[in-house]
Amino acid sequence: MNKQQVLDRIAASEGRAAFFGQNVDAGDFKNMVFEHSVDFYGATFTGDVDFSSTTFKQPARFRAVQFKGRAAFDFCRFEVAAEFSESTFDGEASFARSEVGGTARFWRTRFGDRATFREMVVNAVGRSRHSGDWQEQANFSWARFEKEAVLTFARFHVPCHFWRPLFRGNALMDECIFGSSVSFGGRQTDVLMPRFTVIAPETAGILEARGLFTPDTEVHVTYQNRWVSAYLMFSSVYSAEHLAERLRQVGEDVLTPDDQRKIIEYWKGEALPTFARDSVVSFRRATFNELSDESFSHIDLSGVGLDGSVAGGDAGREAFRRALESRSYDVFICHSSDDKDSLARPLAEKLRECGLVVWYDETRIAPGSSLRETIERGLERSRYGVVVLTPTFLAKTWQSDGSASWTREEVEALLCKSPGKILPVWYGVDADDVRRRSPALADLRAENANAQELEATALKLAKRIHSQG
């Protein structure tokens, strides 16, 4: 389909979707003005496409569009809304210096190459038309960035949502302005699966009825005369092994081995940390006008290079620090330093893979900060404490001269907080060994562990933590 055919179809469609399943070969749409709604739902742009400096007077819908080459929307003006949800960009995508009135949606959009939103502006316009599908927001929830995501100097004057996006490369938000609320949330085990493409929708419906899935509320379609959600959220799944166990319980009369394999492989490919390990997450000189306790809920920033030197001087940095630290941790790991390599570090990683936010000293204590103060804050904000009991731990914690070690103070603080919130892990010790040192710990339900079965131990702990709330 060439450029003139595209323009003719837009004019004839009166704002309705007119390109579903169509290949669009034309690529040059620069410096145009579209007076009416544009809807490219389901189209495929086969090569590079350039909409730079184009104005869209009415909603611009590019939902579920495939961009096979580079896509440029630089300097665009979207006066009502820009909708790119469920689209796929195989090449570089650029929205540099584009301006959006009210609504910019990139919900579940996949960026296969570098994605640039440098100096993008999303303004609050207050129009009555911004209701329902056009709520004022910048929505990047469930988006997937395979390479670097650049949002430097962007300005969001509407609520900004980052629920369970996946950043596989660096996430650069330097000098961004978040003029309204902003939220980064979701656990590593929160996974959204399409109802229609992984397994048969009838089978997916049975699993939904049996509690393995809960329906997502974002996208609905008509299927067999019913209004159903297009996506399903895995419900209370903590690891691939846990998922396999639950699928086996369904029975092969409902779920074939091939279906089980497809579901598990899909889950593994999506149950990843929001920010990739060893990536850079930078908020240098960024401005946050509405930080809250929910701004970074459940986000695990361990293993990333975080630049939190936000704007606003000492007050701004302190507000950002408080927002990060207001997150509650699911679990605090108390261990002997001698057990760090063999047990504590691998256990922390396995617990994170089960979707838990873990306080572990290697990833939580910043250079130059107070060890004692940092650990005390971790203890205060942790819902549970895992105590890794080994012969070394017992010998060092309860020393023969009666002196108190710092690890012993951690244990006593956990016991004072709530004995029911302590989850002991025994490695190379038994009840008598523990009772000689601490009768209170010996009376608590413990998990026996060894270095070869830490994955199973982590899953047991995760089930207990999730089930007890």
LINSULGI-V672963 format. One record per run of one state. SS is the DSSP state (~ for helix, > for strand, _ for the rest). FROM is the first residue (numbers start at 0). TO is the last residue. If there is no record, write none. Layout:
ss = [SS & SS]
from = [FROM & FROM]
to = [TO & TO]
This chain:
ss = [_ & ~ & _ & > & _ & > & _ & > & _ & > & _ & > & _ & > & _ & > & _ & > & _ & > & _ & > & _ & > & _ & > & _ & > & _ & > & _ & > & _ & > & _ & > & _ & > & _ & > & _ & ~ & _ & > & _ & > & _ & > & _ & > & _ & > & _ & > & _ & > & _ & > & _ & > & _ & ~ & _ & > & _ & > & _ & > & _ & > & _ & ~ & _ & ~ & _ & > & _ & > & _ & > & _ & > & _ & ~ & _ & > & _ & ~ & _ & > & _ & ~ & _ & ~ & > & ~ & > & _ & > & _ & ~ & _ & ~ & > & _ & ~ & _ & ~ & _ & > & _ & ~ & _]
from = [0 & 2 & 13 & 22 & 24 & 27 & 28 & 32 & 34 & 37 & 39 & 43 & 45 & 48 & 50 & 54 & 56 & 59 & 61 & 65 & 67 & 70 & 72 & 76 & 78 & 80 & 83 & 87 & 89 & 92 & 94 & 98 & 101 & 102 & 105 & 109 & 111 & 114 & 116 & 120 & 123 & 131 & 134 & 136 & 139 & 143 & 145 & 148 & 150 & 154 & 156 & 159 & 163 & 165 & 167 & 170 & 172 & 176 & 185 & 191 & 194 & 200 & 209 & 212 & 215 & 219 & 223 & 225 & 229 & 230 & 234 & 239 & 250 & 256 & 270 & 274 & 275 & 279 & 282 & 286 & 290 & 304 & 307 & 312 & 325 & 328 & 334 & 336 & 353 & 357 & 359 & 360 & 364 & 370 & 381 & 390 & 397 & 398 & 403 & 404 & 405 & 417 & 418 & 421 & 427 & 430 & 437 & 438 & 442 & 445 & 448 & 450 & 468]
to = [1 & 12 & 21 & 23 & 26 & 27 & 31 & 33 & 36 & 38 & 42 & 44 & 47 & 49 & 53 & 55 & 58 & 60 & 64 & 66 & 69 & 71 & 75 & 77 & 79 & 82 & 86 & 88 & 91 & 93 & 97 & 100 & 101 & 104 & 108 & 110 & 113 & 115 & 119 & 122 & 130 & 133 & 135 & 138 & 142 & 144 & 147 & 149 & 153 & 155 & 158 & 162 & 164 & 166 & 169 & 171 & 175 & 184 & 190 & 193 & 199 & 208 & 211 & 214 & 218 & 222 & 224 & 228 & 229 & 233 & 238 & 249 & 255 & 269 & 273 & 274 & 278 & 281 & 285 & 289 & 303 & 306 & 311 & 324 & 327 & 333 & 335 & 352 & 356 & 358 & 359 & 363 & 369 & 380 & 389 & 396 & 397 & 402 & 403 & 404 & 416 & 417 & 420 & 426 & 429 & 436 & 437 & 441 & 444 & 447 & 449 & 467 & 468]
